[in-house]
């Protein structure tokens, strides 16, 4: 599969093109973008948390993490990380020899999504990332398998911009 404008999508030699450029991620992650994630590690209770983008500029952004309470409101902040747009892009840069990318439809809590699906294999470890083509940034679904067992699933359950 070919991604248009592949040069801006390449982070390093020997890797597949990323689904989004650093500039696309910058435009897609304005201050106030809040993503709600459901994190389901095998053998542990699921957790729901938020990631909110703040303090964005031409170079990067800060991501603020907080758990989501049973009442649907974010709890106390648990982390704050400053990242460049390029480093956020690099999170989706996978080695060509162990990875594939293809277009895929995904029936998802956010709707019927047109995605880039990256599958990365390392022995019996297989990680699959679905990136909604209309939502630059993190994958809307990540599934990690070890053999036939799903050991981690992370699902974006909400993605909204709340201007501050």
N, C-alpha and C positions, 0 to 999 in steps of 0.2 A: 504494500500500500504506500502511496506517496502523499506526503503532506506538502501543500503549496508553500512556496517560499522557504524551502527546507533549510537554507543557510542560517537564517535567524532562529530556526528551531534546533540547530545543533549546538550542544553545549560542549561536547568533547569528541575527538576522533574515536571511531569504533563504536559509537552509541547510535541508537535510533534517534530520529528527530523527536523533539518533545511536542506535546499536543498544542502548547501555547508558547509564544515568545514572551520575553520579560516585559516588553511593552504592552502586550495584550493582557498580561496579568496585572500590570499597573493600572490600566484602564478599567479592568474588571473587578478590582478590589479597592473601591473608594473608601474613605473614612466612613465608618458606620456599617459597613458590610458585616453582617453577623450570620455565622453559619452554626447550626445546631447539629452536633454529631451524636449518633448512638454507637457506642463502642461495646462490642461483645467479644470478650476474650473467652476462649474455651475454659470451662470449669469455674468460671467466676460470674458474679452477677453483672448484668449489663449496666453501663453507665451512660449518662447523657451529659454532654458538655457543650459550651459555646466557645467559638473563636470569633473575636471581633477585631477588625482592622482599624487602627487609629494612627494618627501622626504620619500619614503617607506624604511622600515628597518624590521628587524626580529619581532619587537613589533607592528608596525602599519604604518599608512600612513597619509598624509594630503590631504584633498579634497578641491580643489579651485573651487568656484562657480562664474559664470559670465553670464550675459544675452547674448543672441546671437542676433546681430543686423540684420536689414533687408538685409544688404550686405553679411550676412553669416559669419561675423567675430565676435569673442567674444568682448563684451564691457568691461568696467572696472570691476575689481573683486568686487563681492558683499559679499563674505564670504570665510573664510578659517577655517577649523576644523580639528584637529588632532584626530584620532580614533585608537584604537587598532583593530587588526584583529578580535579578539574575540567579541568586541562590534559591529563590522559590521555584524558578524555572528548572533549576538543576535537580530538584527533588523528583522530577519526572524524566530524568535522563537515564536510560537503561542500556546495558551492554548489548550490542547487536547480536553477538554470537549466542546469547542465552535468552533473547527476547523476541516477541512478535508483536505487531500492532495491526489492528484491523478495525473497520467500522462495524458497529454493532448497535442494535436496538436494545434498550433496557427498560423493562417495566419496573418502575421505581416509585417510592413515595412522592417524589417531585413530579411524576407524570411519566409518559412514554418518551424516553430520551434517546436522541441520536448521539452516540458516544464513539470515542476512540477507546478501544479495549486493548490494553497492554498486558501481555502475559510474560512473566519473568520466571525462568526455571533455574534451579540449582540443585541437581540431584532430585530427591523426592520433595523438595521445597518448591512450591509454585505459588507465586503472588500474582493476583489479577487486579488490575486497576481500570475502572471505568471513568473516563473524563467526559462529562457532558460538553458537547461542542459549543454550547451557548453560555457556559459558565467558566470563564478562565480562572484557573487556580487549582485547588486541590481536587482529587477524584471524588465523585459522588458516591462511589462504592469501592471499597478495597476488601478483597477476600484473600486470606493467607491459608494455604493448605500445607500440611506435612503428610505426605502419602494421601490417603483418602479422607483424612480428618481436617475439618475446618478449625484452625486454631485461633483465628481472629477475623472478625468482620467489623468494618467501620462504614456506617451509612450516614450520608448527609440527609437529615430529615426536614431541614428548613434552611433557606438561604434568602435573606432579605437585607435591604439597605435601610438603616435607620439614621438619617442625617442628624448630626449632633448639633 
